[in-house]
Amino acid sequence: MNVSVDRHAAAAFKEKGVADTQGAYTLFGQLFRSINGVDPRKLRNGKQPLSVEFRGEFGDDVGGLFRETFTEISKEIESPLLPLFVLSPNGRNDVGKNRDVFVPNPMGMTPICIDMFECLGKLMGISIRSQTPLVLNLADLFWKKLVGVELTAEDVAKITDIAMTETGYPASGIKIMASN
């Protein structure tokens, strides 16, 4: 599948210092708009399912433009440019361990954000099949939830530096709800 992205437009948008809440202006947003409605089966080419063109730039994609795009969207995903992830509470408060991991943004539950998360899932699949890294430093609890492993109070404590009580619940009174 051929996709065309405009790195200059993405860079100009980045300069504005606002989030791409519509998934349209960043490189991730441009990819999102290109592949959002595509049947996932069409993206299951083991080698390189996307042939990337940088609009207004020279270059044939024999892998380099594709890899460069994945490198850049990895940075966008873990930045305020997209409404999908935020730095862990420990990172935001500069305490405890896991200060450098990201967690899903609780404000990222709009229909467009849900679609962007689905697109991220497609890109993760492409990354795995094409052996092209999508470098994301996400909290363990994200990966556990993604693969259907039940979360524990300890998983939350790892990113929130909350003291645990003898009952196993965080001292703050937060209760971890079992997933269905």
C-alpha contacts under 8 A as a table, 3 or more apart, distances in Angstrom:
res1	aa1	res2	aa2	distance
1	M	42	K	7.87
1	M	43	L	7.68
1	M	49	P	6.07
1	M	50	L	4.98
1	M	51	S	5.98
2	N	50	L	5.82
2	N	51	S	4.72
2	N	52	V	6.07
2	N	53	E	7.50
3	V	31	L	7.27
3	V	34	S	6.49
3	V	50	L	6.69
3	V	51	S	6.13
3	V	52	V	5.07
3	V	53	E	6.20
4	S	52	V	5.79
4	S	53	E	4.62
4	S	54	F	5.92
4	S	55	R	6.09
5	V	27	L	6.54
5	V	30	Q	6.12
5	V	31	L	7.20
5	V	52	V	7.29
5	V	53	E	6.29
5	V	54	F	5.24
5	V	55	R	5.75
6	D	9	A	5.42
6	D	10	A	6.36
6	D	27	L	7.34
6	D	30	Q	7.96
6	D	54	F	5.76
6	D	55	R	4.97
6	D	56	G	7.41
7	R	10	A	4.97
7	R	11	A	6.07
7	R	27	L	6.76
7	R	54	F	6.68
7	R	55	R	7.41
8	H	11	A	5.07
8	H	12	A	6.16
9	A	12	A	5.03
9	A	13	F	6.14
9	A	25	Y	7.05
9	A	26	T	7.80
10	A	13	F	5.08
10	A	14	K	6.18
10	A	25	Y	5.64
10	A	26	T	4.62
10	A	27	L	5.90
11	A	14	K	5.00
11	A	15	E	6.43
11	A	26	T	7.72
12	A	15	E	5.23
12	A	16	K	7.01
13	F	16	K	5.39
13	F	17	G	7.45
13	F	18	V	7.82
13	F	25	Y	6.45
13	F	26	T	6.94
14	K	17	G	5.63
14	K	18	V	7.18
14	K	26	T	7.42
14	K	81	L	6.95
17	G	81	L	7.40
18	V	80	P	7.53
18	V	81	L	6.29
19	A	80	P	6.00
19	A	81	L	4.26
19	A	82	L	5.26
19	A	83	P	6.45
20	D	23	G	5.40
20	D	24	A	6.66
20	D	25	Y	6.24
20	D	26	T	6.63
20	D	29	G	7.31
20	D	81	L	5.72
20	D	82	L	5.36
20	D	83	P	7.14
21	T	82	L	6.49
21	T	83	P	6.10
21	T	112	I	7.78
21	T	113	C	7.55
22	Q	25	Y	7.97
22	Q	29	G	7.60
22	Q	112	I	6.61
23	G	26	T	7.07
23	G	28	F	7.18
23	G	29	G	3.93
23	G	30	Q	7.01
23	G	32	F	6.59
23	G	33	R	7.16
23	G	82	L	7.70
23	G	112	I	7.53
23	G	116	M	7.10
24	A	28	F	7.93
24	A	29	G	4.26
24	A	30	Q	5.26
24	A	32	F	7.47
24	A	33	R	6.51
25	Y	28	F	7.91
25	Y	29	G	5.47
25	Y	30	Q	6.07
26	T	29	G	4.83
26	T	30	Q	6.12
26	T	76	E	7.58
26	T	81	L	7.50
27	L	30	Q	5.05
27	L	31	L	6.20
27	L	69	T	7.41
27	L	72	E	7.43
27	L	73	I	6.13
27	L	76	E	7.88
28	F	31	L	5.13
28	F	32	F	5.93
28	F	73	I	5.32
28	F	76	E	7.08
28	F	77	I	7.61
29	G	32	F	4.81
29	G	33	R	6.15
30	Q	33	R	5.15
30	Q	34	S	6.31
31	L	34	S	4.95
31	L	35	I	6.10
31	L	36	N	7.93
32	F	35	I	5.44
32	F	36	N	5.23
32	F	116	M	6.66
32	F	119	C	6.10
33	R	36	N	5.63
33	R	37	G	7.99
34	S	37	G	7.66
34	S	38	V	7.94
35	I	38	V	5.08
35	I	119	C	7.42
36	N	115	D	7.37
36	N	116	M	7.91
36	N	119	C	5.98
38	V	42	K	7.09
39	D	42	K	5.69
39	D	43	L	7.46
40	P	43	L	5.25
40	P	44	R	6.90
40	P	122	K	7.00
41	R	44	R	5.36
42	K	45	N	7.25
42	K	49	P	7.78
43	L	49	P	5.33
43	L	50	L	7.52
43	L	122	K	7.84
43	L	126	I	6.89
44	R	49	P	6.55
44	R	125	G	7.97
44	R	126	I	6.96
44	R	129	R	7.48
45	N	48	Q	6.16
45	N	49	P	4.90
45	N	129	R	7.55
45	N	130	S	7.91
46	G	49	P	7.07
46	G	126	I	7.96
46	G	129	R	5.09
46	G	130	S	5.54
47	K	129	R	6.96
47	K	130	S	4.96
48	Q	51	S	7.08
48	Q	63	G	7.46
48	Q	126	I	7.80
48	Q	130	S	5.62
49	P	126	I	7.13
49	P	130	S	7.82
50	L	66	F	7.05
51	S	61	D	5.96
51	S	62	V	7.91
51	S	63	G	7.95
51	S	66	F	6.57
52	V	61	D	5.95
52	V	65	L	5.92
52	V	66	F	5.49
52	V	69	T	7.84
53	E	59	G	7.39
53	E	60	D	7.24
53	E	61	D	6.78
53	E	65	L	7.12
54	F	57	E	5.46
54	F	58	F	7.33
54	F	59	G	7.54
54	F	65	L	7.56
59	G	65	L	7.74
60	D	65	L	7.68
61	D	64	G	6.04
61	D	65	L	5.31
61	D	66	F	6.64
62	V	65	L	7.42
62	V	66	F	7.96
63	G	66	F	5.24
63	G	67	R	6.11
64	G	67	R	5.16
64	G	68	E	6.04
65	L	68	E	4.99
65	L	69	T	6.06
66	F	69	T	5.20
66	F	70	F	6.43
67	R	70	F	5.14
67	R	71	T	6.22
67	R	132	T	6.36
67	R	133	P	7.89
68	E	71	T	5.06
68	E	72	E	6.25
69	T	72	E	5.18
69	T	73	I	6.13
70	F	73	I	5.20
70	F	74	S	6.07
70	F	132	T	7.50
70	F	133	P	7.15
70	F	134	L	5.87
71	T	74	S	5.30
71	T	75	K	6.77
71	T	133	P	7.51
71	T	134	L	6.61
71	T	135	V	7.25
72	E	75	K	5.29
72	E	76	E	6.46
73	I	76	E	4.83
73	I	77	I	6.03
73	I	134	L	7.96
74	S	77	I	5.31
74	S	78	E	6.70
74	S	134	L	5.71
74	S	135	V	5.57
74	S	136	L	6.19
75	K	78	E	5.49
75	K	79	S	6.46
76	E	79	S	5.12
76	E	80	P	7.63
76	E	81	L	6.01
76	E	82	L	6.57
77	I	81	L	7.43
77	I	82	L	6.00
77	I	84	L	6.92
77	I	85	F	6.92
77	I	136	L	7.85
78	E	82	L	7.70
78	E	85	F	6.21
78	E	86	V	7.12
78	E	87	L	7.93
78	E	102	F	6.92
78	E	136	L	7.23
78	E	137	N	7.93
79	S	82	L	6.36
79	S	85	F	7.52
79	S	86	V	7.46
80	P	83	P	6.63
80	P	85	F	7.96
80	P	86	V	7.41
82	L	85	F	7.38
83	P	86	V	7.87
83	P	105	N	6.62
83	P	107	M	7.46
83	P	108	G	5.64
83	P	113	C	7.16
84	L	104	P	5.89
84	L	105	N	5.36
84	L	108	G	5.52
84	L	113	C	6.74
84	L	116	M	7.81
84	L	117	F	7.22
85	F	102	F	5.93
85	F	103	V	5.36
85	F	104	P	4.38
85	F	105	N	4.53
85	F	108	G	7.82
86	V	102	F	5.39
86	V	103	V	5.58
86	V	104	P	6.29
86	V	105	N	5.31
87	L	90	N	7.95
87	L	91	G	5.70
87	L	92	R	6.11
87	L	99	R	7.47
87	L	100	D	6.89
87	L	101	V	6.07
87	L	102	F	4.43
87	L	103	V	6.25
88	S	91	G	5.06
88	S	92	R	6.23
88	S	98	N	7.40
88	S	99	R	6.26
88	S	100	D	7.20
88	S	101	V	5.77
88	S	102	F	5.17
88	S	103	V	5.69
88	S	139	A	7.73
88	S	159	I	5.91
88	S	160	T	7.29
89	P	92	R	5.00
89	P	93	N	6.01
89	P	99	R	7.57
89	P	159	I	6.16
89	P	160	T	5.29
90	N	93	N	5.15
90	N	94	D	5.53
90	N	95	V	5.04
90	N	96	G	5.90
90	N	97	K	6.79
90	N	98	N	6.55
90	N	99	R	4.93
90	N	159	I	5.53
90	N	160	T	5.27
90	N	161	D	6.49
91	G	94	D	4.92
91	G	95	V	6.76
91	G	98	N	7.00
91	G	99	R	3.66
91	G	100	D	5.89
91	G	101	V	7.39
92	R	99	R	7.44
94	D	99	R	6.59
95	V	99	R	7.11
95	V	161	D	7.10
96	G	99	R	6.96
96	G	159	I	7.78
96	G	160	T	7.72
96	G	161	D	5.58
97	K	158	K	6.84
97	K	159	I	6.86
97	K	161	D	7.46
98	N	101	V	5.67
98	N	139	A	7.71
98	N	158	K	6.80
98	N	159	I	5.70
99	R	159	I	7.27
100	D	137	N	7.34
101	V	137	N	5.24
101	V	138	L	5.06
101	V	139	A	5.22
102	F	137	N	6.25
102	F	138	L	4.63
102	F	139	A	5.68
103	V	138	L	6.07
103	V	139	A	5.86
103	V	142	F	6.73
104	P	108	G	7.38
104	P	142	F	7.52
105	N	108	G	5.13
106	P	109	M	6.74
107	M	110	T	7.69
108	G	113	C	5.49
108	G	114	I	7.43
109	M	113	C	5.81
109	M	114	I	6.07
110	T	113	C	5.12
110	T	114	I	6.23
111	P	114	I	5.08
111	P	115	D	6.29
112	I	115	D	5.03
112	I	116	M	6.19
113	C	116	M	4.83
113	C	117	F	6.15
114	I	117	F	5.08
114	I	118	E	6.31
115	D	118	E	5.01
115	D	119	C	6.23
116	M	119	C	4.90
116	M	120	L	6.14
117	F	120	L	4.90
117	F	121	G	6.34
118	E	121	G	5.01
118	E	122	K	6.50
119	C	122	K	4.98
119	C	123	L	6.23
120	L	123	L	4.94
120	L	124	M	6.08
121	G	124	M	4.99
121	G	125	G	6.30
122	K	125	G	5.10
122	K	126	I	6.25
123	L	126	I	4.93
123	L	127	S	5.98
124	M	127	S	4.94
124	M	128	I	6.24
124	M	134	L	6.87
125	G	128	I	5.20
125	G	129	R	6.17
126	I	129	R	5.22
126	I	130	S	5.84
126	I	132	T	7.89
127	S	130	S	5.36
127	S	131	Q	5.66
127	S	132	T	4.88
127	S	133	P	5.80
127	S	134	L	6.00
128	I	131	Q	5.15
128	I	132	T	6.74
128	I	133	P	7.51
129	R	132	T	7.88
138	L	142	F	6.48
138	L	143	W	7.45
139	A	142	F	5.50
139	A	143	W	7.03
139	A	159	I	7.52
140	D	143	W	5.27
140	D	144	K	6.12
140	D	155	D	7.21
141	L	144	K	4.99
141	L	145	K	6.05
141	L	151	L	6.58
141	L	155	D	5.88
141	L	156	V	7.24
142	F	145	K	5.26
142	F	146	L	6.08
143	W	146	L	4.93
143	W	147	V	6.36
144	K	147	V	5.42
144	K	148	G	6.15
144	K	149	V	4.92
144	K	150	E	7.00
144	K	151	L	6.96
145	K	148	G	4.99
145	K	149	V	5.61
145	K	150	E	6.73
145	K	151	L	6.95
146	L	149	V	7.67
150	E	178	A	6.82
150	E	179	S	6.36
151	L	155	D	6.26
151	L	156	V	7.94
151	L	176	I	7.44
151	L	178	A	7.25
151	L	179	S	7.72
152	T	155	D	5.24
152	T	156	V	6.90
152	T	176	I	6.56
153	A	156	V	5.27
153	A	157	A	6.13
153	A	168	G	6.97
153	A	169	Y	6.21
153	A	170	P	6.78
153	A	175	K	7.47
153	A	176	I	5.88
154	E	157	A	4.81
154	E	158	K	6.15
155	D	158	K	5.36
155	D	159	I	7.32
156	V	159	I	5.67
156	V	160	T	6.19
157	A	160	T	4.96
157	A	161	D	5.28
157	A	162	I	5.33
157	A	163	A	7.43
157	A	164	M	7.69
157	A	170	P	7.29
158	K	161	D	6.10
162	I	170	P	6.00
162	I	171	A	6.66
162	I	172	S	7.04
163	A	170	P	5.86
163	A	171	A	5.51
163	A	172	S	7.80
164	M	167	T	7.86
164	M	168	G	6.00
164	M	169	Y	5.75
164	M	170	P	4.29
164	M	171	A	5.24
165	T	168	G	5.54
165	T	169	Y	5.67
165	T	170	P	5.83
165	T	171	A	5.32
166	E	169	Y	7.46
169	Y	173	G	6.78
169	Y	174	I	6.96
169	Y	175	K	6.29
169	Y	176	I	7.93
170	P	173	G	5.73
170	P	174	I	5.94
170	P	175	K	7.28
171	A	174	I	7.56
